[in-house]
């Protein structure tokens, strides 16, 4: 599938039928407002998969999740939740003796959040690690694969390299690779490795969905222009860079003049970027122009951050 990469063209994703989101699903603990923890299910690519499934009205498009879980009750809760959201689970590896990661969210009055994680025994860290039933060759089951920097960072170093190679083959055979760097420094062995890995995958990404803050922090850049120039030079010339309240900006050679309404009274920014990714991709798969897909992503994110939690209800 040709995207006209580097030519400023809108890719035709109308033939996409099988979408996979790859990464880690975790148990989310939030405060219910009365000093009692509330358990949910969340994770960056998981959040995107849920919103993407909701927005894709076409019955002939499937959304699957690729991860690893255990046999415990929290793993079962995650599997049940995926199914409830109509997300296919046939590509979930089950690992004996492993459990899902857990994280706690604390939200400040302005909506910004801080996280505490417990993920050392996370089953997702063993994804694609041999012996396994869910191997890298199964990427060919899909037309489009979406993953993030977290998806890469949690993997064993040798498996990470194998995944990057498999994605290159997947892309060469016509698959679409979508990537959001979503940088979490603590998950990487070193900053140098995080930079190297991200530059490698940006060069083999069809639709790039970075955040300007993540990119500036990882590559020690001082402004948006530096980020855009580096991504363009790397080959990440189609997609959108997320800029928080300023709204998204098209990457590469796509010059789109569009104003976005800033959101007031933000409650929780937990899934702001994840929901944007879903709205944007759903727009492209549904045949929208790049401009309209950017607006759909922004508008969905604006709805999500006005409610508490990663997965919220909306009309």
C-alpha positions as a printed NumPy array, in Angstrom:
array([[  0.   ,   0.   ,   0.   ],
       [  1.646,   3.232,  -1.128],
       [  1.226,   6.309,   1.031],
       [  2.959,   8.74 ,  -1.293],
       [  5.391,   9.259,   1.559],
       [  7.373,  12.472,   1.352],
       [  5.09 ,  13.931,  -1.309],
       [  2.558,  15.644,   0.941],
       [ -0.217,  13.282,  -0.121],
       [ -3.033,  11.92 ,   1.989],
       [ -2.748,   8.125,   2.205],
       [ -5.692,   6.073,   1.074],
       [ -6.477,   3.844,   4.039],
       [ -9.912,   2.871,   2.771],
       [ -8.727,  -0.681,   2.096],
       [ -7.618,  -1.192,   5.715],
       [ -9.574,  -4.078,   7.226],
       [ -7.381,  -5.477,  10.003],
       [ -5.865,  -3.141,  12.586],
       [ -3.608,  -4.221,  15.451],
       [ -2.525,  -2.181,  18.457],
       [  0.562,  -3.569,  20.188],
       [  1.763,  -2.969,  23.719],
       [  0.925,  -3.314,  27.392],
       [ -2.475,  -3.245,  29.078],
       [ -2.346,  -2.444,  32.771],
       [ -4.598,  -2.291,  35.779],
       [ -5.233,   1.386,  36.533],
       [ -5.902,   2.605,  40.07 ],
       [ -7.464,   6.035,  40.478],
       [ -8.947,   7.892,  43.437],
       [-12.74 ,   7.897,  43.432],
       [-12.739,  11.205,  45.306],
       [-13.385,   9.569,  48.673],
       [ -9.896,   8.157,  49.264],
       [-10.877,   4.794,  47.814],
       [ -9.048,   3.275,  44.844],
       [-11.05 ,   2.598,  41.709],
       [ -9.771,  -0.163,  39.427],
       [ -9.808,   0.207,  35.677],
       [ -7.979,  -1.039,  32.619],
       [ -5.673,   1.254,  30.664],
       [ -2.407,   1.645,  28.787],
       [ -1.402,   3.956,  25.964],
       [ -1.974,   1.73 ,  22.927],
       [ -4.889,   0.039,  24.671],
       [ -6.575,   3.414,  25.133],
       [ -6.095,   4.12 ,  21.443],
       [ -7.529,   0.726,  20.497],
       [-10.702,   1.334,  22.519],
       [-11.399,   4.756,  21.056],
       [-10.468,   3.584,  17.567],
       [-12.916,   0.681,  17.798],
       [-15.673,   3.051,  18.952],
       [-15.105,   5.455,  16.078],
       [-14.79 ,   2.894,  13.287],
       [-18.377,   2.403,  12.244],
       [-17.592,  -0.035,   9.458],
       [-18.286,  -3.617,  10.505],
       [-15.682,  -4.909,   8.06 ],
       [-12.786,  -3.32 ,   9.989],
       [-11.465,  -5.301,  12.969],
       [ -9.291,  -4.024,  15.814],
       [ -7.046,  -6.521,  17.626],
       [ -4.726,  -6.132,  20.573],
       [ -1.298,  -7.776,  20.717],
       [  0.114,  -8.259,  24.21 ],
       [  0.941, -10.859,  26.864],
       [ -1.024, -11.535,  30.05 ],
       [ -1.062, -14.09 ,  32.86 ],
       [ -3.716, -16.469,  34.202],
       [ -4.671, -14.39 ,  37.25 ],
       [ -7.955, -12.606,  37.863],
       [ -6.572,  -9.227,  36.788],
       [ -5.458, -10.706,  33.469],
       [ -8.944, -12.164,  33.072],
       [-10.415,  -8.746,  33.846],
       [ -8.309,  -7.253,  31.059],
       [ -9.349,  -9.945,  28.573],
       [-13.003,  -9.461,  29.492],
       [-12.675,  -5.701,  29.117],
       [-11.053,  -6.023,  25.695],
       [-13.898,  -8.258,  24.567],
       [-16.493,  -5.854,  25.967],
       [-14.981,  -3.149,  23.777],
       [-15.207,  -5.465,  20.748],
       [-11.436,  -5.757,  20.483],
       [-10.166,  -9.121,  19.285],
       [ -7.908, -11.051,  21.681],
       [ -6.693, -13.95 ,  19.545],
       [ -3.182, -12.425,  19.514],
       [ -2.758, -12.287,  23.302],
       [  0.038, -14.478,  24.678],
       [ -0.751, -16.176,  28.014],
       [  2.241, -16.572,  30.344],
       [  2.226, -18.796,  33.429],
       [  3.561, -17.078,  36.536],
       [  3.18 , -13.572,  35.147],
       [  0.682, -10.821,  35.944],
       [ -0.318,  -7.481,  34.42 ],
       [  1.432,  -4.292,  35.419],
       [ -0.362,  -1.908,  37.784],
       [ -0.191,   1.861,  37.995],
       [ -1.721,   4.533,  40.18 ],
       [ -2.769,   7.946,  38.864],
       [ -2.76 ,  11.08 ,  40.979],
       [ -4.312,  14.107,  39.297],
       [ -3.478,  17.713,  40.19 ],
       [ -6.16 ,  20.448,  40.265],
       [ -5.126,  21.64 ,  36.768],
       [ -5.656,  18.16 ,  35.289],
       [ -1.992,  17.197,  35.047],
       [ -1.281,  13.73 ,  36.357],
       [  1.546,  11.812,  37.989],
       [  2.024,   8.058,  37.948],
       [  3.384,   5.336,  40.197],
       [  4.097,   1.988,  38.513],
       [  4.461,  -1.656,  39.551],
       [  5.36 ,  -3.556,  36.391],
       [  8.528,  -5.626,  37.033],
       [  6.568,  -8.893,  36.706],
       [  4.407,  -7.666,  33.858],
       [  3.598, -10.4  ,  31.361],
       [  3.802,  -7.858,  28.542],
       [  7.561,  -7.641,  29.073],
       [  7.793, -11.202,  27.738],
       [  5.874, -10.519,  24.514],
       [  7.435, -12.314,  21.505],
       [ 10.007, -13.921,  23.818],
       [ 10.552, -17.544,  22.794],
       [  9.022, -20.001,  23.354],
       [  5.805, -18.26 ,  22.393],
       [  2.577, -18.917,  20.534],
       [  2.241, -15.32 ,  19.376],
       [  5.273, -14.825,  17.15 ],
       [  6.438, -11.907,  15.044],
       [  5.345, -13.644,  11.862],
       [  1.742, -13.061,  12.93 ],
       [  2.113,  -9.363,  12.13 ],
       [  1.221, -10.437,   8.61 ],
       [ -2.315, -11.064,   9.852],
       [ -2.86 ,  -7.293,   9.79 ],
       [ -2.954,  -4.364,   7.382],
       [ -1.939,  -1.731,   9.938],
       [  0.043,  -2.028,  13.182],
       [  0.11 ,   0.749,  15.771],
       [  2.696,   0.792,  18.557],
       [  4.439,   3.248,  20.849],
       [  7.728,   3.917,  22.552],
       [  6.327,   2.16 ,  25.605],
       [  5.582,  -0.911,  23.47 ],
       [  9.271,  -0.998,  22.518],
       [ 10.806,   0.025,  25.844],
       [  9.235,  -2.782,  27.883],
       [ 10.608,  -5.545,  25.644],
       [ 13.806,  -7.487,  26.157],
       [ 16.607,  -5.887,  24.078],
       [ 16.975,  -8.823,  21.675],
       [ 13.212,  -9.059,  21.176],
       [ 13.035,  -5.318,  20.548],
       [ 15.573,  -5.625,  17.736],
       [ 13.676,  -8.556,  16.267],
       [ 10.437,  -6.572,  16.368],
       [ 12.03 ,  -3.64 ,  14.536],
       [ 13.277,  -6.022,  11.853],
       [  9.861,  -7.686,  11.609],
       [  8.176,  -4.296,  11.225],
       [ 10.529,  -3.452,   8.366],
       [  9.524,  -6.678,   6.615],
       [  5.847,  -6.045,   7.382],
       [  6.118,  -2.613,   5.822],
       [  8.025,  -3.865,   2.785],
       [  5.203,  -6.334,   2.168],
       [  2.627,  -3.533,   2.121],
       [  1.715,  -3.162,   5.793],
       [  1.244,   0.229,   7.429],
       [  3.313,   1.083,  10.532],
       [  1.98 ,   3.785,  12.859],
       [  4.163,   4.986,  15.746],
       [  3.884,   7.332,  18.723],
       [  7.156,   7.741,  20.643],
       [  5.329,   8.389,  23.96 ],
       [  8.656,   8.583,  25.763],
       [  8.954,   7.244,  29.316],
       [ 12.627,   7.601,  30.375],
       [ 12.447,   5.1  ,  33.254],
       [ 11.517,   2.248,  30.908],
       [ 14.655,   2.521,  28.773],
       [ 18.073,   1.086,  29.575],
       [ 19.646,   4.419,  28.624],
       [ 18.777,   7.702,  26.958],
       [ 21.203,   6.921,  24.144],
       [ 19.421,   3.653,  23.374],
       [ 16.035,   5.385,  23.457],
       [ 17.273,   7.953,  20.939],
       [ 18.805,   5.328,  18.676],
       [ 15.7  ,   3.13 ,  18.744],
       [ 13.357,   6.013,  18.059],
       [ 15.39 ,   7.267,  15.116],
       [ 15.404,   3.73 ,  13.717],
       [ 11.648,   3.366,  13.856],
       [ 10.901,   6.908,  12.678],
       [ 12.725,   5.963,   9.488],
       [ 10.357,   3.042,   8.92 ],
       [  7.102,   4.639,  10.05 ],
       [  4.295,   5.391,   7.61 ],
       [  2.156,   7.486,   9.957],
       [  4.011,   9.284,  12.744],
       [  2.161,  10.561,  15.818],
       [  4.771,  12.108,  18.134],
       [  4.286,  14.594,  20.946],
       [  6.421,  17.721,  20.719],
       [  7.15 ,  17.616,  24.466],
       [  8.345,  13.997,  24.343],
       [ 10.566,  14.632,  21.334],
       [ 12.111,  17.799,  22.753],
       [ 12.847,  16.064,  26.049],
       [ 14.387,  12.962,  24.49 ],
       [ 16.511,  14.76 ,  21.902],
       [ 17.334,  17.839,  23.99 ],
       [ 15.753,  20.204,  21.484],
       [ 14.602,  23.707,  22.343],
       [ 11.753,  24.342,  19.933],
       [  9.151,  22.776,  17.691],
       [ 11.028,  23.618,  14.489],
       [ 13.997,  21.482,  15.512],
       [ 11.681,  18.544,  16.153],
       [  9.92 ,  18.905,  12.807],
       [ 13.181,  19.228,  10.876],
       [ 14.674,  16.144,  12.525],
       [ 11.581,  14.016,  11.934],
       [ 11.392,  15.111,   8.298],
       [ 15.068,  14.282,   7.79 ],
       [ 14.475,  10.864,   9.366],
       [ 11.656,  10.144,   6.917],
       [  8.694,  10.678,   9.253],
       [  6.919,  12.935,   6.785],
       [  3.295,  11.953,   7.26 ],
       [  1.195,  12.178,  10.384],
       [  0.72 ,  14.738,  13.13 ],
       [  2.74 ,  16.197,  15.939],
       [  0.737,  16.707,  19.112],
       [  1.226,  20.115,  20.743],
       [ -1.156,  20.089,  23.693],
       [ -3.463,  23.127,  23.912],
       [ -2.105,  24.514,  20.612],
       [ -3.569,  21.571,  18.75 ],
       [ -1.876,  19.21 ,  16.281],
       [  0.28 ,  20.15 ,  13.324],
       [  0.649,  18.077,  10.164],
       [  4.105,  16.61 ,   9.663],
       [  6.436,  16.925,   6.714],
       [  5.311,  18.566,   3.521],
       [  1.668,  18.963,   4.482],
       [  0.977,  22.647,   5.112],
       [ -2.449,  22.903,   6.721],
       [ -3.774,  26.154,   8.129],
       [ -6.155,  25.288,  10.94 ],
       [ -7.013,  26.842,  14.28 ],
       [ -8.064,  24.79 ,  17.284],
       [-10.141,  25.823,  20.254],
       [ -8.261,  25.461,  23.525],
       [-10.023,  23.426,  26.206],
       [-10.882,  25.126,  29.471],
       [-11.451,  23.459,  32.836],
       [ -9.356,  20.4  ,  32.014],
       [-10.004,  17.565,  34.46 ],
       [ -7.635,  14.753,  33.454],
       [ -5.079,  14.582,  30.62 ],
       [ -4.334,  10.874,  31.065],
       [ -5.396,   9.754,  27.581],
       [ -5.172,  13.056,  25.712],
       [ -2.609,  11.851,  23.192],
       [ -3.963,   8.308,  22.99 ],
       [ -7.45 ,   9.52 ,  22.111],
       [ -6.071,  11.965,  19.547],
       [ -4.272,   9.066,  17.867],
       [ -7.537,   7.14 ,  17.657],
       [ -9.546,  10.036,  16.279],
       [ -6.899,  10.836,  13.689],
       [ -6.482,   7.238,  12.495],
       [-10.229,   6.614,  12.438],
       [-10.596,   9.689,  10.277],
       [ -8.023,   8.489,   7.758],
       [ -9.428,   4.945,   7.674],
       [-12.895,   6.426,   7.211],
       [-11.768,   8.416,   4.176],
       [-11.399,  11.867,   5.731],
       [ -8.917,  14.431,   4.477],
       [ -5.8  ,  15.068,   6.539],
       [ -7.277,  18.365,   7.742],
       [-10.514,  16.734,   8.875],
       [ -8.67 ,  13.831,  10.53 ],
       [ -6.548,  16.299,  12.509],
       [ -9.682,  18.083,  13.674],
       [-11.417,  14.828,  14.61 ],
       [ -8.424,  13.767,  16.682],
       [ -8.275,  17.121,  18.442],
       [-12.006,  17.176,  19.151],
       [-11.989,  13.664,  20.591],
       [ -9.058,  14.496,  22.848],
       [-10.877,  17.633,  23.992],
       [-13.844,  15.521,  25.102],
       [-11.684,  12.959,  26.888],
       [ -9.735,  15.435,  29.02 ],
       [-12.967,  16.907,  30.384],
       [-13.654,  13.667,  32.257],
       [-11.699,  11.624,  34.76 ],
       [ -9.874,   8.472,  33.683],
       [ -8.321,   7.095,  30.509],
       [-11.507,   5.603,  29.024],
       [-14.541,   7.864,  29.181],
       [-18.029,   7.973,  27.727],
       [-18.878,  10.4  ,  24.948],
       [-21.637,  10.893,  22.395]])
